[in-house]
Amino acid sequence: MERRHSPYQLRNTQADRIGQLARKVPEITAYFWIIKLLTTAMGEATSDFFVLNYNPYLAVTIGGIALALALALQFAVKGYIAWIYWLAVSMVAVFGTMAADGLHVQLGVPYIASTAFFAIVLAIVFFAWHKTEKTLSIHSIVTPTREFFYWATVLATFALGTAAGDLTATTIGLGYFSSAILFAILICIPALAYKSHLFGEIGTFWAAYILTRPLGASIADWLSKPHSIGGKNYGDGHVAIVLALIIAGFVSYLSVSRVDVDNRT
C-alpha cells in the first residue's frame, strides 16, 4: 500500500525526479511550520511598529522595496538556500500585513470586506496557477513561472490571514487571545481532514498555510498590544525583535544541519 504523509510532513516526490538543485522551497517538516508561524507573528509586530510609529506611507514604501529585493534574491539563486528563502517569507509577512491593514486603516475598508477581497484574490491566483501549470503542489516549484505563482500565493495568504485575524479579534469582538485559540483549533482541521481521507495533501497543506497567518498574528497582537485592548503590553518593537532573533536561530540551524533538504536519491 502506498504510504500517505501528513500535510505537515509532506515529502518531495516530483522535485526528486527533476533534480535536487532545481528545488526552490524547503522540505515540509516541523521546522517549516514552526518558522512559518514565527514569521507570521514577527510580520504582524514589525508592521504595526513601523506603521504606528512612523509615516505609514513611508513605512509601506520601504516594506515594498524590501520585499522586492528579497524576492529578487530568491529568484536569482538556483536552488533552496535557507536564509534567502526565509528572508523572502519574512518580508512577505511584513508587507502582507501592511497591505491588509492599509485597506482598513488608510482607506476605511471593513475587515469583512478586505477578508472577502483577499479570499477572491487568492482564489484567482490558485485558478491561474492550476490553469497554467496543472498543479498547485509546492513540490513542483522548479521553474520561474511556478515560483512566481508560489510567491503570489504566499503573499495572498498572508494578506488574507491578516484580515481574517483582525476580523475575529476586533469586528467580531473575540479579542486577540480568543482569536488565537480559535485559529489554533481550526489549524488542526486540515490534518484531521487528510487523515480521514476527505482531502488530499495539496488542499490541506494550503489550508494549514493560510491559517498559520491569523494564528501567528493573533498571538503577536496578544503579546504586544496594551492591556486596555486585551494585550500583554510587551510592545510591538520588543515582540518583533525577540521573534526575529528566534527565527534567525532556527534558520541558522537549518543552514548548517540542512535537515529541511530532502537527501533521498
N, C-alpha and C positions, 0 to 999 in steps of 0.2 A: 504494500500500500504506500502511495506517495506521502511523504511527510509534509504536514502543513505547519507553517510557522505563525506565531502570533504576529499581529501587525506591529507590535512593539519590539519584535526581534526578527524583522524581515532579513532575508539573506539575498545577496546579489546572485542573479542567475544569468540574465541576458548579458550584462556587462562582462561577466566572466568569459563568455564566448567571444565577445568583441575584442576584449583586451583590457588588462588591468590599468594601463596608462591612460585609457580613454575615460575612465570614471571621473566624474566631477563632483560627486557627492559622497559622504561617508556611509559606512555600514550603519544600519538602523539598530543600534544596541541601546542598552540602558543609558550609556553615556550621552547618546544623541538626545534622548528625551530629557535628561537632567539639564544639559546645556541649553536645549531649546526653551525649557521652562524658565531658566535663569535669564536668558536673553530677553524673553518677553517682559519679565519683571523689570530688568535693567532698562529696557527701552521705554517703558512707561515712566519710571522715575526720572530718567535722563531728560526725556521730552518735557515733562512737567517742570523740571528745574529750570531749563533754559527758556521755555516759553513764558513761564510765570515771573521770571526774574530779569529777563532781558527783552529787547524789542522782539515780539513774536515773529514779525515778518523777516527780520534778520536771522532769527534762530531757524526758521523753516528753510530759508535760503541756504544757510550753512549746512543744515541737515541734508538737504537735497544734493549739495555738492559733495559732501562726504559719502553719501550713498552712491553717487555716480562714480566716484573714484574707487570705492571698494568693489563695486560690480565690474568696473573696467579691469581691475586687477584680477578678479576671479575669472573673468572671461579670457584673460590673456594667458593664464597658466594652462599647461597641457593636461594636468590631472588634479586629483584632490590633494590639497595642502591644507592641513587643519586650521592654521591661524588665518589663512586668507579666506577660507570658506566661512568660518565663524565670525570673522570681521564683517563680511558682507551680510550675514544674518543679523548681526548686532546693529548695523547701520539701517537695515530694513526695519528692525524693531523700533528704532528711534524715529525714523522718518514716517513709517506707517502709523505710529501713534500721533505724530504731528498732523498728518493728513486727516485722520479721523477726527481728532479733537478740533482741528481748524474749521471743519464744516459746522461744528456745533458752536464753538466759542466765537469765531470771527464772522460766520455767516448766519448763525442762528438756526441752523438746521436741527430739528429734533433728533434725539438719538434713535428713535424708532425708524425715522426716515433714512438716516445715514446707515443704520444696520441693514435695512432693506436694500439701499443703494449698493453697498459694498457686496451684499449677497448676490445681487444681479451681476455686478462686475465679475465676481469670482466665477459665477455660472458661465458667463460669456467666455472667460479665459479658459475654463475647462472644456467648453464646447469647441473653441477654436483649436486648442491643443489636440484634443482627440480627433477632430476632423482632419487636421493636418498630419498628425503623426500616428494615428490609430492606437494610441496607448496613453495612459496617464501614469504609468509606472515610473517611480523615481530610479529604478534600476536601468532605465533606458536613457539616462541623461548622458549621452555620449556624442552629441552633435550640437553645434551652436544654436540651431533652431530649437531643439528640445531644451537646451539650457535657458534660452530666452523665455520659453513658456514656463519653465520651472520657477524662475525668479519672479516672473509676473504673477504666478500663482502664490508664491510665498508672500509677496507684497500685499496682494489682495486679502490673503488670510489674516495678515497682521492688522490691516485696517478694519476688516470685518470683526475680528475678535475684540479689538479695542472698543469699537462702537457697541458691540453686544455686551461687553463687561460694564460699560458706563450706563447702558440701558437698564440692566438689572440693578446696579448699585444705586443709581440716582433716580431715574424716571420711575421705575417700578418700586423703588424705595427699600430694597433689601439691605443696602449698606455693603461695605467692602468685605467684611468678614463673612457674612452670609452668602454673598456672591461667590466668594472663594470656595466655600463649602458646596454650593450648588454646582459649580463647574468641576470640582473635584469628583463629585458623584457622576456628572454627565460624561466625564472623560473615560470612565470605566465602561460605558456602554459600547463603544466600538470594539473593545476586546471581547466583551461578552457576546456581541453580535457575530464576531468572527468565529469564536469557539463554538457557537451554536449553528454555524454554517448558514447564517442568514445573509451575510455579506462577505465579499471577497477581501483580500488583503489591500487592494488599492483603495477602495472606498473607505474601509475602516482606518487605514493609515491617514488619509487626508482629513477624515472626521476628527481623529485624535489631534492631528496637527493644528486644525482650526481651534479646537477647544483649549489647547495649551495657552493660547493668547489671552483670552479673558481670565483664565485661571491665574496666570502669572501676573497680569495687570492688576487683578483684584488683590492679590497678595501684596504687591508693591504699594498700592494705594493704602491698604490697611496698615502697613508698616510706616508709611511716610506722612500720611495726612494728619492734620490736627485732631485733637480729642473731640473738638466741637462737631466734627462731621464723621465721627466713628473710627478715626485712625489712632495709631500708637504714637504719632508725633515725633518720629525719628528724623523726619525731613527728607525731601526728595533728593537733595545732593548727597547726603550721607548714605542713603539706601542705594543710590546709583553707584557710588564709589565702591561700597562693600560688594555689591553684586558683580561689578566689573572685575574686581580682584579675584573673586571666586571663579568667574568664567575664565579669566586668564590662567588660573591654576589648573583647571580641568583641561583647557586647550593645550597648555604646556605638556601635561601628562600624555595627552593623545599624540602630540607631535613626536614625543620621544618613544612611547610604547607602541604606537600605531595599532592599537587594539581595535580601532574603528575602520581598519582597512582589511578587506577580505583577502587572505593569503592563500586561499584554496587554488589549486591548479587544475 
